[in-house]
Amino acid sequence: MAIRRLVVAACAILCVAIPTRAYANTHIVVVNGNAPGVGFNDPTPVAPVGGNPGTTVGDQRLRAFQFAADRWGETLDSIVDVVILATFEPLTCTATTAVLGSAGPTFAFRDFPGALLPGTWYVSALADKLTGTDVAGSDEPDIVARFNSNLGQVGCLTGTRWYLGFDQDHGANVDLVTVLEHEFAHGLGFLQTASISNGALLAGFRDAYNHLIFYDTTGKQWDEMTDAERAASAKNPRHVVFDGATVTRAVPSVLQVGTPILRITSPGVIAGTYAVGTAAFGQPLGSPGTIGQIVFGLDAADAAGPSTTDGCSPFTNAAAVAGKIALVDRGTCGFVVKVKNAQNAGAVAAIIADNVAGSPPPGLGGTDATITIPAVRVTLADGDTIKGQLAAGVIAMLGLDLGTRAGTELGRALLFTPDPIQPGSSVSHWDTVATPNQLMEPTFNGDLTHSVKPPEDLTLPLLRDIGWFPDADLDLVDDAVDECPGSDLRATVFVGRENTGVANAFFANGCTIADLIAKVRAGAKNHGAFVSGVAHLLNSLKKAGIISGKDKGIIQSAAARSKAEC
């Protein structure tokens, strides 16, 4: 058995660990790693909110963790507890950016009993599920989670704080339960372990996630590629997909038809389809879309913005913009300010050209209910291409390509592979073009629900593909092939209420001896037929060497005595 540590706990347990449980198909144990008086132990009084009955900041935080743990606990099946070492502590934060938190697996294992594939890394919690034992040991957490206690404090994401309720009524605040569900998914295996900078596999072995990554440029799976090929694909936007069968089957029920695009029809030298990032405000893109000429939106170089093309002040060429698609540059002021100025000038749509290199173009954040025109972002390179032809008259359509589902390529879900790479985000998330927004995109969207499965979300299908198969009776056999999905897993064979004391052998098809006897009972017309059927079954088991002659006699006698129960 090989063991590899993936993530080292960022902080030690500073006080006595306090476990809480999610009693469902999987027990999720959240271990409080904070010192007295801070984090989960913060005694600051607060009023209950959104179904969270906690009366202190620390208690509400811990209850939110438990609520998110419960959502996963009732969704996945494992006979082994999943242990999360959790802390709330000060993390990086400024007035405009913040690290919300992180979570990841502490270990990965390969070639253990029960592993679905040889030479393949499985994160700790998944390895436990597949083998039915605590592979790392009972003293080791499966997942380490750290979240930012600074959020909501002065100087940290001004105007934004954690929402600790369970009802998703978070408004402009960050819904902690949603963030937790996302990060817990990483700890459960929604991540890959190869280097995204040089493509090297972890210790030379693939993992349960990255062996299902497909690169359409080379037509290869990731575990078939060279390191250089993997590294190249990790920064080739919208050409890398997750090739798992469960995800692919779920795509039509989750992702909407219509990929956001900018299609330029003239001049011919730049005609084609360009990727766009959509706005969280304004009119959604549609089909046939908004058609018009693209023109620069010009404004004064003033205190609002030093450039005449940044759109931060009222446009000075409103007459030229009216009825057309306004193009402005990113920078200085917020996206909603730029688009509102374009709308006020009479533009039918707005395009914001990025001011830093990178692809694909991110979306446009912000809120303004008075904006009614569509708006998108294009890359720096595409913006420069368009600007170079404005004098020739650029005609374009801003809308949806109804030939594809948003977030797919050839029917498979796209992974996030931006150029340049984004450590911690590249490859281990869905592409941001997915519509509706998905839990496992690299940024959190305010319209997410707490659902992790279809028809809202693709997270559970991916976990199914890497090995989290459904197992309602926790017998380590996939329900899809389990011939006895409600197995009697008692150690000895019971016939009715009588304990025979004979070992209850378990078979690869998911059945035990007791299950097989129950099947005979279910198909028997009367007690005599039942006893006869049991005799035939026991003869077969004895012939196969599974039970002894003595065992056969004990069970047969118990079957004969069970007439009153037939």
FIZALO-312246 format. One record per residue (C-alpha): residue number from 1; residue in one letter; x, y, z. Coordinates in nm, 4 decimals. Example, Ala and Ser with C-alpha at 12.3 -4.5 7.8 and 13.67 -1.06 7.14 Angstrom:
! residues 2
  seq  type         u         v         w
    1     a    1.2300   -0.4500    0.7800
    2     s    1.3670   -0.1060    0.7140
! end
This chain:
! residues 566
  seq  type         u         v         w
    1     m    0.0000    0.0000    0.0000
    2     a    0.1440    0.3381   -0.0985
    3     i    0.0746    0.6515    0.0973
    4     r    0.1313    1.0088   -0.0138
    5     r    0.0592    1.3221    0.1855
    6     l   -0.1134    1.5830   -0.0313
    7     v   -0.1853    1.8677    0.2071
    8     v   -0.0213    1.9333    0.5406
    9     a   -0.2530    2.0776    0.8041
   10     a   -0.1866    2.4501    0.8188
   11     c   -0.2275    2.4674    1.1938
   12     a   -0.2205    2.2256    1.4832
   13     i   -0.5181    2.1432    1.7016
   14     l   -0.4914    2.4077    1.9686
   15     c   -0.7476    2.2724    2.2108
   16     v   -0.9367    1.9559    2.2882
   17     a   -1.1049    1.8417    1.9671
   18     i   -1.4839    1.8563    1.9782
   19     p   -1.6365    1.6206    1.7210
   20     t   -1.9872    1.6646    1.5842
   21     r   -2.1605    1.4149    1.3583
   22     a   -2.3797    1.4143    1.0512
   23     y   -2.5866    1.0986    1.0830
   24     a   -2.6718    0.9995    0.7283
   25     n   -2.5320    0.7642    0.4634
   26     t   -2.1865    0.8940    0.5494
   27     h   -2.0874    1.0252    0.8915
   28     i   -1.9059    1.3575    0.8545
   29     v   -1.7102    1.4397    1.1683
   30     v   -1.6175    1.8082    1.2012
   31     v   -1.3300    1.8529    1.4477
   32     n   -1.3010    2.1999    1.6011
   33     g   -0.9345    2.2960    1.5788
   34     n   -0.9626    2.6461    1.7236
   35     a   -0.8266    2.7727    2.0540
   36     p   -1.0680    2.8947    2.3235
   37     g   -1.2262    3.2302    2.2473
   38     v   -1.1600    3.2384    1.8721
   39     g   -1.2953    3.0867    1.5531
   40     f   -1.5585    2.8287    1.6360
   41     n   -1.5207    2.9289    2.0011
   42     d   -1.5804    3.3025    1.9452
   43     p   -1.8269    3.3982    2.2237
   44     t   -1.9578    3.7167    2.0560
   45     p   -2.3395    3.7121    2.0977
   46     v   -2.5518    3.7107    1.7806
   47     a   -2.9162    3.6536    1.6993
   48     p   -3.0216    3.3314    1.5221
   49     v   -3.0349    3.3793    1.1463
   50     g   -3.1860    3.1924    0.8519
   51     g   -3.2562    2.8698    1.0384
   52     n   -2.9208    2.8701    1.2171
   53     p   -3.0143    2.8655    1.5890
   54     g   -2.6659    2.9502    1.7195
   55     t   -2.6465    3.2410    1.9631
   56     t   -2.2720    3.3147    1.9353
   57     v   -2.0552    3.3781    1.6305
   58     g   -1.8524    3.0641    1.6974
   59     d   -2.1566    2.8433    1.7474
   60     q   -2.3192    2.9686    1.4268
   61     r   -1.9976    2.9016    1.2333
   62     l   -1.9790    2.5457    1.3648
   63     r   -2.3468    2.4843    1.2914
   64     a   -2.2968    2.6097    0.9336
   65     f   -2.0089    2.3626    0.8975
   66     q   -2.2334    2.0881    1.0296
   67     f   -2.5150    2.1854    0.7943
   68     a   -2.2829    2.1664    0.4917
   69     a   -2.1409    1.8380    0.6208
   70     d   -2.4936    1.7015    0.6510
   71     r   -2.5656    1.7867    0.2869
   72     w   -2.2713    1.5736    0.1767
   73     g   -2.3366    1.3102    0.4422
   74     e   -2.6877    1.2454    0.3130
   75     t   -2.5653    1.2368   -0.0481
   76     l   -2.2687    0.9977   -0.0340
   77     d   -2.2370    0.6431    0.0987
   78     s   -1.9442    0.5228    0.3094
   79     i   -1.9201    0.2904    0.6061
   80     v   -1.6187    0.4898    0.7331
   81     d   -1.6460    0.8324    0.8933
   82     v   -1.5068    1.1296    0.6986
   83     v   -1.3110    1.3474    0.9422
   84     i   -1.2642    1.7202    0.8740
   85     l   -1.0178    1.9194    1.0840
   86     a   -1.1615    2.2714    1.0684
   87     t   -1.0531    2.6170    1.1818
   88     f   -1.1725    2.9740    1.1443
   89     e   -0.8667    3.2002    1.1473
   90     p   -0.7396    3.5306    1.0010
   91     l   -0.6491    3.4826    0.6337
   92     t   -0.5377    3.7209    0.3586
   93     c   -0.7809    4.0045    0.3082
   94     t   -0.7928    4.3561    0.1605
   95     a   -1.0741    4.5985    0.0912
   96     t   -1.1279    4.4440   -0.2536
   97     t   -0.9958    4.0866   -0.2388
   98     a   -0.9953    3.8063    0.0153
   99     v   -0.9124    3.4417    0.0585
  100     l   -1.2467    3.3022    0.1721
  101     g   -1.1094    2.9682    0.2754
  102     s   -0.9710    2.6411    0.1522
  103     a   -1.0040    2.2706    0.2065
  104     g   -0.8251    1.9696    0.0705
  105     p   -0.7408    1.6063    0.1367
  106     t   -0.4618    1.5284    0.3797
  107     f   -0.3524    1.2054    0.2112
  108     a   -0.3875    1.0037   -0.1064
  109     f   -0.3502    0.6262   -0.1374
  110     r   -0.3052    0.3825   -0.4234
  111     d   -0.3083    0.0049   -0.4774
  112     f   -0.5037   -0.0694   -0.1598
  113     p   -0.7604   -0.3525   -0.1293
  114     g   -1.0787   -0.2281   -0.2957
  115     a   -0.9105    0.0272   -0.5244
  116     l   -1.1059    0.0474   -0.8500
  117     l   -0.7966    0.1005   -1.0669
  118     p   -0.4327   -0.0009   -1.0190
  119     g   -0.1604    0.2618   -0.9954
  120     t   -0.4151    0.5347   -0.9229
  121     w   -0.4244    0.7849   -0.6364
  122     y   -0.7469    0.8138   -0.4341
  123     v   -0.7969    1.0837   -0.1722
  124     s   -0.8219    0.9627    0.1848
  125     a   -1.2015    0.9764    0.2273
  126     l   -1.2580    0.7934   -0.1015
  127     a   -0.9951    0.5314   -0.0227
  128     d   -1.1745    0.4701    0.3081
  129     k   -1.5050    0.4285    0.1252
  130     l   -1.3631    0.1798   -0.1252
  131     t   -1.1748   -0.0368    0.1211
  132     g   -1.4276   -0.0133    0.4059
  133     t   -1.1575    0.0730    0.6601
  134     d   -0.9868    0.3869    0.7877
  135     v   -0.6770    0.3659    0.5689
  136     a   -0.4923    0.6620    0.7197
  137     g   -0.5741    0.5675    1.0783
  138     s   -0.8326    0.6958    1.3210
  139     d   -0.6099    0.9779    1.4480
  140     e   -0.5700    1.1344    1.1042
  141     p   -0.8217    1.3756    0.9458
  142     d   -0.9265    1.3096    0.5868
  143     i   -0.9752    1.6788    0.5070
  144     v   -0.8249    1.9995    0.6450
  145     a   -1.0392    2.3145    0.6139
  146     r   -0.9379    2.6749    0.6974
  147     f   -1.1773    2.9689    0.6655
  148     n   -1.1282    3.3423    0.6977
  149     s   -1.2432    3.4957    1.0241
  150     n   -1.1489    3.8418    0.8933
  151     l   -1.4429    3.8579    0.6540
  152     g   -1.6780    4.1291    0.7749
  153     q   -1.4025    4.3103    0.9652
  154     v   -1.2872    4.6626    0.8770
  155     g   -1.0657    4.6591    0.5690
  156     c   -1.1704    4.3117    0.4511
  157     l   -1.3979    4.3041    0.1445
  158     t   -1.5705    4.6249    0.2413
  159     g   -1.9444    4.5796    0.2787
  160     t   -1.9295    4.1980    0.2644
  161     r   -1.9502    3.9439    0.5440
  162     w   -2.0226    3.5767    0.5963
  163     y   -2.3894    3.4779    0.5865
  164     l   -2.4305    3.1973    0.8397
  165     g   -2.7947    3.1119    0.7758
  166     f   -2.9167    2.7936    0.6076
  167     d   -3.1883    2.9504    0.3887
  168     q   -2.9656    3.1031    0.1137
  169     d   -3.1046    3.4510    0.1870
  170     h   -2.7518    3.5943    0.1786
  171     g   -2.8116    3.9084   -0.0277
  172     a   -2.4759    4.0717   -0.1085
  173     n   -2.2959    3.8639    0.1564
  174     v   -2.1070    3.5365    0.1078
  175     d   -2.3113    3.2246    0.1801
  176     l   -2.0849    3.0160    0.4032
  177     v   -2.2731    2.6893    0.3446
  178     t   -2.2238    2.7189   -0.0332
  179     v   -1.8515    2.7890    0.0074
  180     l   -1.8205    2.4950    0.2459
  181     e   -1.9972    2.2563    0.0091
  182     h   -1.7529    2.3633   -0.2632
  183     e   -1.4433    2.3187   -0.0486
  184     f   -1.5618    1.9907    0.1025
  185     a   -1.6057    1.8585   -0.2532
  186     h   -1.2354    1.9234   -0.3150
  187     g   -1.1533    1.7261   -0.0028
  188     l   -1.3759    1.4417   -0.1237
  189     g   -1.1828    1.4176   -0.4513
  190     f   -1.2965    1.6967   -0.6847
  191     l   -0.9351    1.7813   -0.7728
  192     q   -0.6407    1.6412   -0.9618
  193     t   -0.2852    1.6003   -0.8335
  194     a   -0.0553    1.6447   -1.1354
  195     s    0.1523    1.9620   -1.1588
  196     i   -0.0272    2.2174   -1.3749
  197     s    0.2993    2.4001   -1.4414
  198     n    0.5124    2.1115   -1.5739
  199     g    0.2541    1.8337   -1.6161
  200     a    0.4322    1.5810   -1.3943
  201     l    0.2073    1.3182   -1.2348
  202     l    0.2202    1.2862   -0.8570
  203     a    0.5073    1.0430   -0.7884
  204     g    0.4583    0.9229   -1.1480
  205     f    0.1013    0.7973   -1.0985
  206     r   -0.2347    0.9194   -1.2244
  207     d   -0.5288    0.9886   -0.9932
  208     a   -0.8983    0.9023   -0.9972
  209     y   -0.9816    1.2484   -1.1373
  210     n   -0.7125    1.3204   -1.3944
  211     h   -0.7312    0.9877   -1.5732
  212     l   -1.0774    1.1067   -1.6881
  213     i   -0.9476    1.4356   -1.8344
  214     f   -0.9561    1.4519   -2.2166
  215     y   -0.7734    1.7054   -2.4353
  216     d   -0.9429    1.7518   -2.7714
  217     t   -0.6334    1.9061   -2.9351
  218     t   -0.4307    1.5844   -2.9057
  219     g   -0.7238    1.3427   -2.8698
  220     k   -0.5628    1.1919   -2.5577
  221     q   -0.6578    1.1298   -2.1977
  222     w   -0.4312    1.2987   -1.9443
  223     d   -0.2747    0.9732   -1.8277
  224     e   -0.1764    0.8974   -2.1899
  225     m    0.0098    1.2264   -2.2365
  226     t    0.3660    1.3351   -2.1811
  227     d    0.4317    1.5870   -1.9070
  228     a    0.4737    1.8593   -2.1705
  229     e    0.1382    1.7734   -2.3311
  230     r   -0.0387    1.7881   -1.9950
  231     a    0.1219    2.1233   -1.9139
  232     a    0.0161    2.2646   -2.2530
  233     s   -0.3420    2.1468   -2.2135
  234     a   -0.3696    2.2940   -1.8627
  235     k   -0.3580    2.6423   -2.0157
  236     n   -0.5557    2.5896   -2.3358
  237     p   -0.8983    2.7398   -2.2603
  238     r   -1.2103    2.5479   -2.3544
  239     h   -1.0363    2.2485   -2.5078
  240     v   -1.0156    2.0245   -2.1985
  241     v   -1.3131    1.8231   -2.0774
  242     f   -1.4010    1.5780   -1.8035
  243     d   -1.4693    1.2477   -1.9763
  244     g   -1.6579    1.0619   -1.7035
  245     a   -1.9698    0.8784   -1.8193
  246     t   -2.1876    0.9894   -1.5270
  247     v   -2.1089    1.3570   -1.5810
  248     t   -2.1654    1.3287   -1.9567
  249     r   -2.5052    1.1643   -1.9033
  250     a   -2.6033    1.4410   -1.6612
  251     v   -2.4973    1.7333   -1.8827
  252     p   -2.8258    1.7606   -2.0814
  253     s   -3.0323    1.7797   -1.7626
  254     v   -2.8082    2.0417   -1.5972
  255     l   -2.6460    2.2770   -1.8503
  256     q   -2.8524    2.5040   -2.0731
  257     v   -2.8416    2.5196   -2.4502
  258     g   -2.6666    2.8351   -2.5695
  259     t   -2.3002    2.9338   -2.5291
  260     p   -2.2369    3.3095   -2.4910
  261     i   -2.0404    3.4431   -2.7895
  262     l   -1.9438    3.7515   -2.9843
  263     r   -1.9713    3.6730   -3.3554
  264     i   -1.8102    3.9296   -3.5868
  265     t   -1.9415    3.9201   -3.9428
  266     s   -1.7338    4.2024   -4.0961
  267     p   -1.4761    4.3023   -4.1922
  268     g   -1.3791    3.9599   -4.3161
  269     v   -1.0234    3.9877   -4.1891
  270     i   -1.1441    3.9481   -3.8277
  271     a   -1.4725    3.7663   -3.8911
  272     g   -1.5341    3.4761   -3.6536
  273     t   -1.6545    3.3730   -3.3115
  274     y   -1.4977    3.5200   -2.9977
  275     a   -1.5302    3.3970   -2.6393
  276     v   -1.6932    3.6310   -2.3890
  277     g   -1.7424    3.6569   -2.0164
  278     t   -2.1004    3.7418   -1.9236
  279     a   -2.2282    3.9997   -1.6765
  280     a   -2.4027    3.9330   -1.3476
  281     f   -2.6245    4.2344   -1.4227
  282     g   -2.8232    4.3713   -1.7146
  283     q   -3.0119    4.1844   -1.9864
  284     p   -2.9048    3.8206   -2.0320
  285     l   -2.7713    3.7236   -2.3725
  286     g   -3.0248    3.5629   -2.6034
  287     s   -3.0786    3.4417   -2.9561
  288     p   -3.0742    3.5804   -3.2243
  289     g   -2.8892    3.8269   -3.0027
  290     t   -2.8020    4.1948   -3.0304
  291     i   -2.6670    4.2964   -3.3696
  292     g   -2.4910    4.6238   -3.4403
  293     q   -2.1753    4.8131   -3.5177
  294     i   -1.9054    4.8231   -3.2532
  295     v   -1.7773    5.1725   -3.1739
  296     f   -1.5471    5.3142   -2.9084
  297     g   -1.7236    5.4814   -2.6179
  298     l   -1.5207    5.7920   -2.5413
  299     d   -1.5268    5.9916   -2.2188
  300     a   -1.3321    6.2651   -2.0494
  301     a   -0.9948    6.2007   -1.8902
  302     d   -1.0841    6.3195   -1.5426
  303     a   -1.0881    6.2229   -1.1788
  304     a   -1.3305    5.9395   -1.2512
  305     g   -1.0819    5.7786   -1.4882
  306     p   -0.7575    5.8953   -1.6518
  307     s   -0.8279    5.7365   -1.9917
  308     t   -1.0670    5.8583   -2.2593
  309     t   -1.1664    5.4980   -2.3346
  310     d   -1.2322    5.3630   -1.9835
  311     g   -1.6021    5.4578   -1.9763
  312     c   -1.5802    5.5900   -1.6222
  313     s   -1.7467    5.9260   -1.7065
  314     p   -2.0462    6.0159   -1.9262
  315     f   -1.9616    5.9540   -2.2886
  316     t   -1.8517    6.2527   -2.4936
  317     n   -1.9523    6.0855   -2.8226
  318     a   -2.3042    5.9827   -2.7292
  319     a   -2.4331    6.0560   -3.0794
  320     a   -2.1854    5.8103   -3.2289
  321     v   -2.2665    5.5442   -2.9663
  322     a   -2.6453    5.5646   -2.9794
  323     g   -2.7977    5.2508   -3.1332
  324     k   -2.4605    5.0754   -3.1471
  325     i   -2.2502    4.8388   -2.9361
  326     a   -2.0144    5.0414   -2.7153
  327     l   -1.6584    4.9199   -2.6577
  328     v   -1.4683    5.0486   -2.3523
  329     d   -1.1526    4.9427   -2.1720
  330     r   -1.1360    4.7796   -1.8310
  331     g   -0.9795    4.9798   -1.5488
  332     t   -1.0216    5.2398   -1.2716
  333     c   -1.3986    5.2145   -1.2125
  334     g   -1.6444    4.9291   -1.1699
  335     f   -1.8061    4.7386   -1.4530
  336     v   -2.1544    4.8624   -1.3691
  337     v   -2.0353    5.2242   -1.3976
  338     k   -1.8973    5.1639   -1.7463
  339     v   -2.2055    4.9815   -1.8709
  340     k   -2.4431    5.2354   -1.7178
  341     n   -2.2571    5.5172   -1.8974
  342     a   -2.2852    5.3205   -2.2227
  343     q   -2.6574    5.2708   -2.1651
  344     n   -2.7060    5.6392   -2.0879
  345     a   -2.5366    5.7224   -2.4185
  346     g   -2.7910    5.5081   -2.6020
  347     a   -2.5793    5.1959   -2.6612
  348     v   -2.7721    4.8734   -2.7271
  349     a   -2.4972    4.6634   -2.5650
  350     a   -2.1526    4.7030   -2.4100
  351     i   -1.8220    4.5236   -2.4515
  352     i   -1.5437    4.5690   -2.1988
  353     a   -1.1948    4.4867   -2.3272
  354     d   -0.9630    4.3431   -2.0637
  355     n   -0.6457    4.5332   -1.9734
  356     v   -0.4354    4.2294   -1.8801
  357     a   -0.3483    3.9258   -2.0886
  358     g   -0.5419    3.6088   -2.0223
  359     s   -0.8032    3.3738   -2.1560
  360     p   -1.0874    3.2870   -2.1325
  361     p   -1.2378    3.6249   -2.0432
  362     p   -1.3838    3.6276   -1.6895
  363     g   -1.7335    3.7498   -1.6227
  364     l   -1.8400    4.0956   -1.5114
  365     g   -1.9397    4.1255   -1.1474
  366     g   -2.1566    4.3909   -0.9902
  367     t   -2.5161    4.4843   -0.9221
  368     d   -2.7332    4.7550   -1.0754
  369     a   -3.1008    4.6845   -1.1375
  370     t   -3.1298    4.9906   -1.3631
  371     i   -2.9009    4.8443   -1.6283
  372     t   -3.1122    4.6875   -1.9036
  373     i   -2.8635    4.6265   -2.1868
  374     p   -2.6438    4.3166   -2.2245
  375     a   -2.2730    4.3425   -2.1450
  376     v   -1.9729    4.1121   -2.1842
  377     r   -1.5963    4.1066   -2.1398
  378     v   -1.3453    4.0070   -2.4094
  379     t   -0.9762    3.9294   -2.3710
  380     l   -0.7033    4.1894   -2.4145
  381     a   -0.5940    4.0217   -2.7371
  382     d   -0.9458    4.0076   -2.8836
  383     g   -1.0101    4.3644   -2.7755
  384     d   -0.6952    4.4793   -2.9570
  385     t   -0.8061    4.2848   -3.2668
  386     i   -1.1436    4.4606   -3.2692
  387     k   -0.9924    4.8038   -3.2022
  388     g   -0.7594    4.7615   -3.4963
  389     q   -1.0540    4.7370   -3.7357
  390     l   -1.3006    4.9898   -3.5906
  391     a   -1.2250    5.2368   -3.8674
  392     a   -1.3351    4.9770   -4.1234
  393     g   -1.6687    4.9303   -3.9489
  394     v   -1.6969    4.6224   -3.7260
  395     i   -2.0381    4.4536   -3.7376
  396     a   -2.1122    4.1909   -3.4768
  397     m   -2.3772    3.9823   -3.3021
  398     l   -2.3680    3.9495   -2.9254
  399     g   -2.5745    3.6514   -2.8120
  400     l   -2.5916    3.2739   -2.7748
  401     d   -2.4655    2.9922   -2.9936
  402     l   -2.7584    2.7497   -2.9754
  403     g   -2.5500    2.4716   -3.1264
  404     t   -2.3814    2.3972   -2.7929
  405     r   -2.4624    2.3817   -2.4234
  406     a   -2.2928    2.6477   -2.2137
  407     g   -1.9930    2.4849   -2.0500
  408     t   -1.9502    2.1929   -2.2905
  409     e   -1.7438    2.0787   -2.5854
  410     l   -1.8817    1.7934   -2.7947
  411     g   -2.1332    1.7204   -2.5195
  412     r   -1.8772    1.6879   -2.2406
  413     a   -1.8301    1.9290   -1.9505
  414     l   -1.5442    2.1762   -1.9914
  415     l   -1.2805    2.2119   -1.7229
  416     f   -1.1281    2.5460   -1.6251
  417     t   -0.7962    2.5780   -1.8104
  418     p   -0.7121    2.9495   -1.8246
  419     d   -0.3987    3.1014   -1.9748
  420     p   -0.2037    3.1886   -1.7680
  421     i   -0.2623    2.9038   -1.5266
  422     q   -0.4223    2.9819   -1.1928
  423     p   -0.2679    2.7706   -0.9138
  424     g   -0.5383    2.6160   -0.7010
  425     s   -0.8034    2.6727   -0.9676
  426     s   -0.6813    2.5440   -1.3045
  427     v   -0.8181    2.2026   -1.4121
  428     s   -0.9785    2.1241   -1.0748
  429     h   -1.2936    2.3288   -1.1496
  430     w   -1.5617    2.3603   -1.4153
  431     d   -1.5182    2.6294   -1.6784
  432     t   -1.6782    2.9626   -1.5909
  433     v   -1.8915    2.9636   -1.9078
  434     a   -2.1162    2.6921   -1.7607
  435     t   -2.4813    2.7971   -1.7403
  436     p   -2.6467    2.7820   -1.4961
  437     n   -2.3570    2.8590   -1.2641
  438     q   -2.2074    2.5500   -1.1044
  439     l   -2.0936    2.4944   -0.7467
  440     m   -1.7454    2.3875   -0.8592
  441     e   -1.6568    2.6884   -1.0708
  442     p   -1.3445    2.8721   -0.9485
  443     t   -1.5460    3.1734   -0.8301
  444     f   -1.8595    3.1770   -0.6181
  445     n   -2.1798    3.3051   -0.7710
  446     g   -2.4683    3.4477   -0.5737
  447     d   -2.7320    3.2465   -0.7598
  448     l   -2.6065    2.9058   -0.6450
  449     t   -2.8373    2.6775   -0.4507
  450     h   -2.7243    2.4253   -0.1899
  451     s   -2.7879    2.1429   -0.4345
  452     v   -2.4875    1.9321   -0.5393
  453     k   -2.6656    1.7078   -0.7893
  454     p   -2.8790    1.7193   -1.1065
  455     p   -3.0828    1.8934   -1.2251
  456     e   -2.9038    2.1876   -1.0618
  457     d   -2.5436    2.0737   -1.0400
  458     l   -2.2741    1.8398   -1.1758
  459     t   -2.0693    1.7930   -0.8587
  460     l   -2.2184    1.4618   -0.7484
  461     p   -2.1930    1.3067   -1.0983
  462     l   -1.8195    1.3805   -1.1009
  463     l   -1.7715    1.2259   -0.7572
  464     r   -1.9629    0.9209   -0.8822
  465     d   -1.7224    0.8940   -1.1762
  466     i   -1.4127    0.8947   -0.9568
  467     g   -1.5447    0.6219   -0.7275
  468     w   -1.8142    0.7526   -0.4928
  469     f   -2.0659    0.4989   -0.6219
  470     p   -2.4070    0.4711   -0.4544
  471     d   -2.4143    0.1992   -0.1887
  472     a   -2.7359    0.2218    0.0101
  473     d   -2.6678   -0.0889    0.2200
  474     l   -2.2988   -0.0010    0.2742
  475     d   -2.1759   -0.3415    0.1605
  476     l   -1.9002   -0.1910   -0.0628
  477     v   -2.0811   -0.3007   -0.3807
  478     d   -2.2108   -0.0443   -0.6304
  479     d   -2.5914   -0.0369   -0.6232
  480     a   -2.5857   -0.0491   -1.0039
  481     v   -2.4564   -0.4085   -0.9931
  482     d   -2.5623   -0.5113   -0.6420
  483     e   -2.8018   -0.8062   -0.6739
  484     c   -2.9031   -0.7646   -0.3100
  485     p   -2.9246   -0.3855   -0.2534
  486     g   -3.0687   -0.4319    0.0971
  487     s   -2.8212   -0.6872    0.2264
  488     d   -2.8486   -0.8621    0.5604
  489     l   -2.4922   -0.7948    0.6759
  490     r   -2.5154   -0.9561    1.0195
  491     a   -2.2128   -1.1686    1.1004
  492     t   -2.4134   -1.4904    1.1264
  493     v   -2.7028   -1.6366    0.9294
  494     f   -3.0483   -1.5657    1.0662
  495     v   -3.3436   -1.7673    0.9389
  496     g   -3.6396   -1.5646    1.0447
  497     r   -3.5679   -1.4714    1.4068
  498     e   -3.3374   -1.7671    1.4720
  499     n   -2.9629   -1.7060    1.4835
  500     t   -2.8006   -2.0193    1.3408
  501     g   -2.4487   -1.9133    1.4420
  502     v   -2.3208   -2.0017    1.0928
  503     a   -2.0933   -1.7382    0.9391
  504     n   -2.2905   -1.5211    0.6953
  505     a   -2.0611   -1.5354    0.3903
  506     f   -2.0609   -1.2332    0.1576
  507     f   -2.0389   -1.2697   -0.2209
  508     a   -1.9027   -1.0406   -0.4900
  509     n   -2.2528   -0.9789   -0.6299
  510     g   -2.3491   -0.7995   -0.3080
  511     c   -2.5428   -1.0886   -0.1505
  512     t   -2.4938   -1.2829    0.1696
  513     i   -2.6118   -1.6327    0.2569
  514     a   -2.8953   -1.4735    0.4539
  515     d   -2.9941   -1.2687    0.1452
  516     l   -3.0061   -1.5830   -0.0686
  517     i   -3.2262   -1.7583    0.1858
  518     a   -3.4551   -1.4533    0.1918
  519     k   -3.4826   -1.4718   -0.1887
  520     v   -3.5837   -1.8368   -0.1633
  521     r   -3.8487   -1.7446    0.0939
  522     a   -3.9832   -1.4640   -0.1270
  523     g   -4.0257   -1.7008   -0.4223
  524     a   -4.1695   -1.9999   -0.2327
  525     k   -4.5422   -2.0746   -0.2626
  526     n   -4.5550   -2.2486    0.0736
  527     h   -4.3383   -2.3672    0.3619
  528     g   -4.2530   -2.6955    0.1958
  529     a   -4.1312   -2.5178   -0.1158
  530     f   -3.9235   -2.2883    0.1043
  531     v   -3.7545   -2.5768    0.2875
  532     s   -3.6892   -2.7548   -0.0424
  533     g   -3.5448   -2.4378   -0.1976
  534     v   -3.3158   -2.3833    0.0999
  535     a   -3.1942   -2.7424    0.0668
  536     h   -3.0972   -2.6864   -0.2976
  537     l   -2.9215   -2.3617   -0.2064
  538     l   -2.7295   -2.5214    0.0800
  539     n   -2.6208   -2.8144   -0.1370
  540     s   -2.4726   -2.5650   -0.3840
  541     l   -2.2934   -2.3721   -0.1091
  542     k   -2.1537   -2.6929    0.0423
  543     k   -2.0366   -2.8156   -0.2979
  544     a   -1.8568   -2.4824   -0.3503
  545     g   -1.6843   -2.5226   -0.0126
  546     i   -1.8528   -2.2153    0.1343
  547     i   -2.0246   -2.4021    0.4184
  548     s   -1.9605   -2.7348    0.5867
  549     g   -2.1958   -3.0281    0.6171
  550     k   -2.2532   -2.9329    0.9789
  551     d   -2.3410   -2.5742    0.8764
  552     k   -2.5828   -2.7098    0.6183
  553     g   -2.7632   -2.9191    0.8782
  554     i   -2.7946   -2.6290    1.1234
  555     i   -2.9419   -2.3920    0.8623
  556     q   -3.1703   -2.6593    0.7169
  557     s   -3.3124   -2.7344    1.0597
  558     a   -3.3717   -2.3647    1.1241
  559     a   -3.5562   -2.3372    0.7920
  560     a   -3.7778   -2.6310    0.8862
  561     r   -3.8605   -2.4675    1.2202
  562     s   -3.9534   -2.1381    1.0609
  563     k   -4.2967   -2.2483    0.9357
  564     a   -4.4810   -2.0032    1.1534
  565     e   -4.2910   -1.7169    0.9949
  566     c   -4.3592   -1.8181    0.6328
! end
